[in-house]
């Protein structure tokens, strides 16, 4: 690890030295992407007080990504893992899971099983209609409320276009590892979109997408296998996703309004490895299994209006209503006849959310001073059926859990331009909460523009995370389990610090370079964790506000452009400290920092003569370590060092356009290094770790992917007036 840190320091030094070479500042700012996340109004990255990272639609096209997981898998400080049991992709930033940052669509947090904008399954976010993805690392609690601790990810969708008619159709075929066959194996994707501008004021877009994954067999034999040897079913479950969306918009004289509707449907199929035999004398025996299907339906409504009041005051108001239902369908599958019988379907989880946010700005005539006053209203109604098995009463009887959470927040942010170079942005939020004590968040942002294009930013933020549904209400106790929630939990509190430097310059040769160096520190108090409260005769677990979490990160991202070449190189060193408490044994873990090195890069080359683009993406995630609670071979409880091995991930694509860019063919490969499972090894020194709700061993595997896969994407684009 010391060698990697030394190399990283050398990389930073070389970057700095290179940037000091004689240059001329580009007359046109290349990186002038418009950003809206947490701003008073849409503005360029250079003018933003926040350090905003943008994933463009061109980057998404080069990856031929079919969901958000494919895109974020290449982001420097984000780790994506897959769950083979349900096919969901989960994400962490700076070592903290997705409860600590928010995923938004057009500034509206997306509903999930346990919250608003958190714990979102990345495979459920369709990218067909995405203009760009904005990422801000660091506390954003003032402008985006609870759980925006490590940052936010804002998906900006396309709205309107420059042509009267815009028609797009896409077909994509992709292998799942080595597995592919039309309809039976692999991934099959179809999408279509139509946009129409009625006149210069009105527009409408309508689109749909189907993404069917036939499952990952690996060493399994599929649903029609009739041997009772544990090989029936799939290593990663088959699923089908359907997406429909529509947007209607109007704009005139600085006034804009749009209504957006999204529908998402998903079926995940589980096939039981247990095969049952039915005596059918005098005829041959028949085989059946008790299978099930998880069905998700999500409805998303969003109405946004922005413009001017009294000719000067600017407003931006959004109202959203979202509903998500998850159903469980149990059925008997007759393997011989391939028929389903005795289908029984019931809703086991639902959430309905009313959400509204709005802001007023531009209160003063002085262009050097601006003030923003905003609000946020969140009204959640949630339901969990006892059939999920995790919620029981003291008599071990399943109970339905219903909850209603109401938050009413107000916030204010000022942006003060001390002079042309120096800006200050203080902010404060107060949250009135129905389930917890009232919370507050605060922040202070600074930006200074040095000579020769050097931009410096600094921020200090205090934020909070509220307990999720499972942490509050889980009660799962039987002969093998004792895991309990805690309704007395309090919100976590965190403090974050960030300093960043950015420089964009151009050279006489035509080369353009941008450097972005950031240092981040995060401190989380009252962190909620599952704590061991009893070791003998059984291991008992309960969620408690007991642990501390500290993280610091230094990262640099360099972007290069020269003629037909585009390149990016990023590197980061992340240090994480977790303090754990083993209440049953009165033991507290060491809070030392463990370090991990990360690297990502991309390079693309455009061949104008052939109208062809070549692109390669690479990411390296270094070894990660942490303490875990467990028992050694000597029978004593304690904390043991767990090591998650390093791995590399590479994607590549070739895209060629035909017929004046109306038709595009993209051929590529994901996961070229064929990564599947990542081994986690626990070393107890004199003993082996065996902690966890079910016990364990010295090592375990975490699924990252299903191996090397290949894809072919055909796109047809027709734009005309």
C-alpha positions, -999 to +999 in steps of 0.1 A: +000+000+000+029+024+007+042+018-028+008+027-042+005+059-021+040+069-033+031+063-069-001+083-064+019+112-048+042+111-078+012+112-102-001+143-084+034+160-087+037+152-124+002+165-130+010+198-112+043+202-130+027+195-164+000+221-157+027+247-150+040+246-186+034+277-208-001+277-220-028+300-233-062+300-218-088+287-242-109+316-255-139+293-254-144+273-222-145+236-233-160+224-201-191+246-202-217+221-194-249+235-179-256+223-144-287+227-123-280+206-092-283+228-061-279+260-081-299+293-082-304+288-119-287+268-147-251+278-150-218+266-163-195+244-142-170+272-139-195+295-122-207+268-099-195+270-062-199+232-061-173+208-075-196+192-101-186+161-121-206+155-153-212+122-172-223+133-207-247+115-230-217+109-252-200+089-224-232+069-220-234+062-257-198+049-258-206+025-230-238+014-247-251+013-211-285-002-206-289+010-170-273+032-144-252+005-130-233+001-162-224+038-161-215+042-124-193+011-125-167+033-142-169+062-118-138+067-096-153+069-060-183+046-066-184+008-062-213-012-077-221-048-066-247-072-079-270-095-059-275-128-077-306-136-056-327-108-070-305-092-097-304-059-079-273-036-082-263-018-051-239+011-049-216+027-023-197+060-023-166+065-002-173+031+015-208+042+026-238+025+010-266+041-010-284+053+022-259+081+024-264+097-010-294+105-032-303+096-067-326+122-083-343+126-117-346+162-126-340+172-090-367+148-077-356+120-055-366+086-068-388+064-046-373+032-033-382+004-009-368+022+022-366+059+013-366+088-011-336+088-034-317+062-013-312+024-017-323+027-054-317-004-075-295+009-103-308-017-127-342+001-124-330+034-138-334+035-176-310+057-196-329+061-228-339+096-221-309+109-203-292+142-213-264+140-187-257+128-151-244+153-126-225+141-095-216+163-065-194+147-038-198+159-003-226+171+020-256+185+002-280+184+031-289+221+029-304+219-006-314+183-007-323+173+029-319+140+047-294+114+035-275+136+011-244+129+033-217+118+007-233+135-022-260+135-048-265+121-083-289+140-105-301+125-138-311+153-162-336+141-189-340+154-224-366+180-230-376+190-265-352+192-294-341+213-324-363+195-350-400+193-355-399+155-356-373+133-337-377+096-341-353+070-325-354+032-324-329+009-308-323-028-307-295-043-285-285-079-280-260-088-253-245-120-240-247-129-203-212-141-198-208-168-225-245-174-226-266-163-255-295-175-276-323-154-291-352-154-266-338-181-243-304-168-231-286-134-228-301-099-226-325-085-252-333-048-253-357-028-276-366+009-273-384+036-293-389+073-288-408+100-307-405+137-301-426+164-318-424+202-316-459+216-322-444+251-326-416+271-309-435+269-276-450+234-272-432+200-274-440+164-265-418+133-262-431+097-258-409+066-254-408+030-243-382+004-234-380-033-229-350-049-212-352-087-208-325-107-191-329-145-195-309-152-163-274-163-157-271-201-156-234-205-147-234-241-133-272-241-128-296-259-152-325-236-156-362-238-148-370-270-167-343-292-150-361-320-131-333-335-110-334-329-073-296-322-069-297-285-062-288-274-097-323-263-108-327-225-113-302-197-120-272-181-104-287-147-113-324-146-117-342-139-149-361-106-151-380-084-175-382-046-173-407-024-191-404+014-191-428+039-205-424+077-204-440+109-217-432+145-213-452+176-224-436+210-222-443+246-229-419+276-229-423+313-238-406+345-227-386+330-199-415+309-185-412+271-187-435+243-176-434+206-182-453+175-170-435+142-170-448+107-165-428+075-160-439+040-156-415+012-146-425-025-144-403-054-134-408-092-131-381-112-114-385-150-115-373-173-088-371-210-095-368-232-065-338-257-066-360-282-047-379-305-071-409-325-060-420-358-074-457-366-079-468-402-081-489-406-113-494-443-114-499-461-138-483-433-158-448-421-153-441-398-124-443-360-129-421-333-115-430-299-101-416-272-080-429-243-058-417-212-075-424-175-071-423-142-090-414-107-076-434-080-095-426-043-092-447-014-105-437+022-101-456+053-113-439+087-114-455+121-120-436+153-120-449+188-127-423+216-129-427+254-135-401+281-135-400+317-145-401+352-132-424+369-107-428+407-108-403+407-137-373+402-114-379+375-088-372+340-101-391+309-090-387+271-096-414+248-082-418+210-086-446+188-075-442+150-077-463+120-068-448+085-069-461+051-061-443+018-060-458-016-053-440-049-050-461-081-053-452-116-046-468-143-068-464-179-056-472-208-080-466-244-088-446-251-119-450-284-136-417-291-153-430-318-177-458-296-192-441-262-185-473-249-170-480-227-140-509-236-116-523-224-083-510-188-088-515-167-057-505-130-059-504-104-031-488-070-024-461-073+002-446-039+000-459-005-012-449+031-009-467+062-020-450+096-018-461+132-023-431+154-028-427+191-035-398+214-036-394+250-047-372+281-044-373+318-049-341+337-059-328+369-074-342+391-046-318+419-051-309+442-080-272+438-071-257+411-094-230+404-068-255+392-042-282+367-045-304+349-020-324+318-024-353+308-001-366+273-006-389+246+008-393+208+006-423+187+016-422+149+019-452+128+028-445+091+027-470+063+032-453+029+035-466-007+039-448-040+046-468-073+046-460-100+071-454-124+043-418-111+039-410-128+071-389-101+087-415-084+108-430-103+138-444-096+172-432-109+205-453-140+200-435-148+167-466-139+147-462-121+114-474-085+115-481-059+089-461-027+093-476+006+081-458+039+085-464+075+076-435+100+076-439+137+071-411+162+067-415+199+062-382+217+054-372+252+048-338+264+037-320+295+027-288+299+007-270+331-002-244+336-029-222+366-024-197+377-051-171+396-030-154+405-063-151+391-098-129+363-084-142+354-049-176+340-041-191+329-008-222+306-004-235+300+031-267+279+036-290+266+064-318+241+064-343+233+092-364+201+090-396+196+109-400+158+112-429+137+124-409+106+134-377+121+149-365+152+166-363+182+143-330+183+123-309+210+107-281+211+081-257+239+073-230+246+047-205+271+036-190+271+001-162+292-012-149+297-048-119+317-059-108+322-095-070+326-098-051+338-128-044+315-158-076+296-153-070+280-119-103+276-099-103+268-062-133+257-042-138+248-006-169+236+013-179+227+049-212+209+054-232+194+083-259+169+073-280+140+087-293+106+078-326+093+091-330+056+100-346+035+073-376+012+076-356-020+083-335-003+110-365+008+128-390-021+125-372-054+117-381-082+141-369-115+127-365-141+155-365-179+151-343-208+160-316-196+136-320-158+137-324-130+161-322-097+143-342-067+157-348-032+147-349-003+171-378+023+170-358+045+194-330+052+169-320+088+163-307+103+130-270+102+123-251+134+121-221+141+098-196+168+090-178+169+057-150+191+044-138+194+008-111+214-010-107+212-048-086+228-075-094+228-111-076+242-141-085+241-178-061+253-204-053+250-241-020+248-259-008+261-293-007+226-306-045+224-302-044+202-271-068+209-242-063+197-207-083+200-175-070+190-140-094+185-110-078+178-077-100+172-046-094+164-009-124+153+011-129+145+048-161+130+063-169+124+100-202+105+109-214+104+145-241+081+160-238+058+130-264+031+129-251-004+128-263-039+136-247-046+169-241-080+186-260-078+219-256-115+229-231-142+220-243-172+240-263-194+236-271-176+203-259-145+185-284-117+188-283-085+167-300-052+171-297-018+153-281+008+175-267+043+173-232+032+185-205+034+159-184+061+143-172+064+108-144+086+094-132+089+058-107+110+039-102+109+002-077+126-021-085+122-058-074+137-091-091+136-125-073+147-157-090+151-190-072+154-223-083+164-258-060+165-288-072+164-324-093+132-326-082+119-292-100+122-259-087+108-227-093+107-190-072+095-161-083+095-125-067+083-093-078+083-056-066+072-022-094+065+003-088+060+040-117+047+061-119+043+099-149+024+115-153+021+153-174-010+162-188-020+196-194-056+206-218-047+234-223-083+246-186-087+253-178-051+262-153-050+234-146-020+211-127-023+178-096-004+168-105+028+149-073+028+127-076+039+091-074+014+063-064+027+029-075+017-006-061+029-040-085+034-070-078+042-106-100+049-136-093+059-172-109+061-206-096+069-240-115+074-273-104+080-309-125+093-337-117+083-372-135+110-394-128+092-426-147+061-415-172+080-392-161+056-365-154+060-327-132+037-307-135+038-268-120+019-239-129+023-202-108+009-173-112+009-136-091-005-108-105-010-072-077-017-047-078-040-018-102-030+010-099-038+047-121-035+078-128-050+112-157-074+116-172-090+148-169-127+152-155-156+172-122-173+168-113-210+168-106-206+205-143-197+210-136-162+221-154-132+207-135-103+191-128-083+161-111-097+131-096-081+100-116-087+068-098-082+035-117-077+002-093-084-027-086-059-055-099-062-090-099-045-124-128-039-148-126-029-185-152-021-211-146-013-248-168-003-278-167+005-315-194+028-329-198+035-366-224+058-382-240+054-416-263+075-438-254+109-424-256+096-388-291+083-392-280+048-385-255+037-358-239+004-350-221-002-317-202-033-310-185-038-277-176-059-247-180-055-209-159-069-181-130-078-204-111-092-174-139-117-168-145-107-131-173-127-114-169-132-077-147-112-053-132-131-023-135-116+012-110-132+036-112-129+074-081-133+094-084-136+131-047-140+139-051-170+163-086-178+152-111-177+124-139-152+121-173-167+121-195-137+127-226-127+107-262-135+113-258-170+100-222-177+111-196-181+085-160-191+078-127-177+069-137-165+035-167-157+014-175-146-021-193-114-032-208-113-067-196-085-089-207-097-123-214-127-146-181-125-165-171-112-199-200-102-221-205-089-256-231-066-271-244-053-304-265-022-306-284-009-336-298+026-335-319+045-360-323+083-357-345+103-379-348+141-374-366+164-398-387+196-399 
